[in-house]
Amino acid sequence: MGVEIAVEGLTKSFGKQLIWQDVTLTVPAGEICVMLGPSGTGKSVFLKALIGLLKPDAGSIVIEGTDIASCSEKELYEIRKLFGVLFQDGAMFGSMNLYDNVAFPLREHTKKSESEIRDIVMEKMDLVGLLGAEDKLPGEISGGMRKRAGLARALVLDPEIVLFDEPDSGLDPVRTAFLNQLIVDLNAQIDATFLIVTHDINTARTVPDNIGLLYHKHLAMFGPREMLLSSEEPVVRQFLNAQRVGPIGMSEEKDANELEAEKDMDLPPLPPIALQLEPSNGIPRRSQRPPGEWCREHGVTPAAGVVHRRGRHGSRGLRDRHLVSSPTAARVLAPVGTAGKLFAFGLDVARGLFRRPFQLREFLQQAWFIASVTIIPTALVAIPFGAVIALQVGGLIKQFGAQSFTGSASVLAVIQQAGPIATALLIAGAGGSAIAADLGARKIREELDAMMVLGIDPIQRLVAPRVLACMLVAVFLNGMVSVVGVAGGYVFNVILQDGTPGAYLQSFTAPRPAARRLGRHGQGAGLRADRRGRRRLQGHERRRWTQGRR
């Protein structure tokens, strides 16, 4: 049985931009609802708020007694098990073929055997017409096929609520018709609550039991299909009948002059209410209201729909309202909020390192990936690092007559200074940028949202293995910088500073206490480490002072 979704006073904004406010509606259990609205009115944002991917600024979303807008993360992950979501572009995991994508929720949340998983996956792929394509990667198929594969994955756990984000975009009219019939059949078969965001008017007129319309930052209307299709409300009438006359313009709404010019224009009559699609498998629709009942109860014909209006043209009564009253306070507090988010993110990553099960395969893949993108830049950077250190250290030590420690000083400088600096630069530059690009692309493709909907923590699954892989590769790169830097220092010392190869290599075995003092006190400490040189210098200074006194 489907689950009811009760939304009360929902408000959402991004910074100063208000998306919508005071949205109140109830999605009946087991029914199909469609949410319409011009582009940019926040329909996809509304879906993400329903599933907890975005936190609203105000209001509540109650599902089975739990308010998603204020519940804990643990409760949210439990509620998400009721959902199946078809994202706008399918949100398929690019590194998996279609079969593994569809099987992913079963492997993560059930203990079924591989044979049972295969039976379920093949059944769902047959349902969406993808048999024979299970071995293909998402990048090898069309957008429509990715969307159908996303639908198969959304249905694989038999959810009680299914959200569709523009399922018909990118599909031709024939496949859109097939998809609409499939949605109606699925609703009758699994008795789940369906909410569809779409721009397709034919879908809105024939598929749903209820229709909602978002316009100008508020919910203009929500109710039975027949009520909206027979409505004389200007916004609803214009949108559902694809007319140019009405308050909606090319940007969003028309200005006063355009509306005044259209005041005396005759509107075309409302078309007849289209017949509602019925399940093809013979199972009756799950709607609590039989088709046409609303019209019969209200005595409404397509030319006489009367509904409540909100302000002039259904939108003028509501003005934008910024939730942040002080721009100065917002600018001052923004860095503090960012620092707090980074700190919280670091804590989440640290916890993810110790959660089970640990993603060993992801860790090994990322370690190899980071090493492959950083090893060549690291080698190229280590050579000039070693050369510069060899030239500077060799020149300074030569002035103080401590040539016996040239090799030791160069090695210590490379290991203590060049190695960590070069490693940090390369891990942050080459490795970090590659990781950020990968995770950013996954975010754009909505893969991270899909993981969260499926009850998988992206930090534990993706971020923690990458952090640990960076730590492992950093140790390897530090050793590589040391070896390459020492070799580069040797070449430049012997060639450019007329050093003796044997003396340079022999200085590696210099007494450890002296070498430690040399490294601890800096590049000029060779004089203090070389006791004999210090005695000679002191004797020389003493003789000069004595001669001066005479």
C-alpha positions, 0 to 999 in steps of 0.5 A: 500500500502506498504512503501519504505525503503531507506537506505543510507551509513548505518554504525554500530559498537559496541565499536571497533567492526565494524558490517557493514559500508556504506550499501546502498539499497532501499527496494521497496514498496509492494515487498518481500525482503530477506537479507542473510549472514553468521552467525555473519554478522549483519543481525538481527542488520540491522533489529533493525536499520531499526526500530530504536531499535539501532542507527547507527553510520552514514547514514540514513534510510528514511521512508515516509520522516522521517529519523529514524536515526536522528528523535526524540523519538516521531517521532520514535514511530509514524513511528513504527506504520507502522511496524510489526515485527516477532522476532527470538524467537517470543518475546511473553510476558511470563505472558500472554496467546497467546490470550492476546499476540495477542490482546495486540496491539489492546488493547493498540492502538485502541478503539475496543470493546472486541468482535471486538478484539476477532474476529480479534485475532481469524482470525489471529490465524486461519491464522497461524494455532493456533486455540485451543491454545489461552489459552496456555502460551508461556512457554507451547508451542514449539518454532515454535508455539511461532514464529507463534503466534508472526507472528499473533501479528505482523499482527494484526494491518495490518502494512505496513512494516513487518520484519521477523527475521529468521521466519523458524528457529526451523521449520521443512521443511513442516511447513517452506514450509507452512510459505513461502506460507503464507508469499507470500499470505499475501504480495498479500493480505495486500500489505505490504513491507516484509523484511526477514532475513533467512539462508534457501536457498530454501526460498531465491530462491523461495519467494522474489522479491529481495535478499541482501547479507551481507558479511565481514562488507559490503553489497556484493550485492542487487538486483532482485532475478534472478540477484543474483541467476545467479551471478558469484560473488564468495561470492554470488555464493558460498552462494546461492548454498551452495558450499564449494569452495569460499571465505567463510570459517568455521569462516568467510573467508578463508585464502590466502593458501586455496584460492590459492589451490582452484584457479584451481578447477572447480566449479559445474554449476549453477542450474536452477533458481527456479520458484517463489512462487505464491499466492495460493489465486489467487491474483497476486504478488505485485512485480513491476517486473514480474518474469523472466523480469530481465533475459529477459532484460539482456539475462542472463542464469544461467551460464552467470550472470555478476555483479559488484564486490567489490574487490577480491572475493567480500570482500577484497577491504574493510578493518575494520575501527574503529570509535573511533580513540583514545582508551585512550580518549574512556577509559577516557570518558566511565565513564562519558558516563555511568554516563550520561546514568544513570542520563538520565535513572533516569529522564525517570523513574521520568517522567514515574511515572507521565505519564498516564495511570498509570499501577496500576495492574502492580504496585500492582503485583510488590509490592506483588512480592517485598514484598514476596521476601524480607519479610523473609530475612528482618526478619532474618536480623532485629533480629541480628541488634536489638541484636547488638544494644541492646548489644552495647547501653545497655553496654555503657549506663550502664557504665554511670548509665543511665539505665533508658534510655536503652529501649529508646536508643535501640528503637531510634537506631533501628528506626534511624539506623538499620531500614533504613540500613536494608531496603536499603540493602534488597530492593537493594539486594533481591528486586533489584536483582529479578527485574533486573533478570526479566527485564534482562530475558525480554531483552534476550527474546526480550520482551522489543524490542517487546514493543518498536516496538508496541509503548509501553515505557518499562520504563513507563510500567515496570520500573516506577511501580517497582520503586514505588512498591519498595518505598511502600514496603520500608516503610513497611519493615522499620516498620517491621525491627523496630518491629523485631529489638526492640523485638530482643533487648528486648530479648537480653537485658533481657537475656544477660545483666540481664536487668529487663523486666519491666524497659526496657519496662517502658523506652519506655515512658521516657520523650520525650525531654530527649529521643530526646537529647539522640538520637541526641547526641549519645549513650553516651548522657545518662549522659547529659540527666539524670540531676540527674546523672550529678549533682551527678557526678559533686559533686563527682568530686568537692569533690575529687578536694577539698580533693586533695587540702587539 
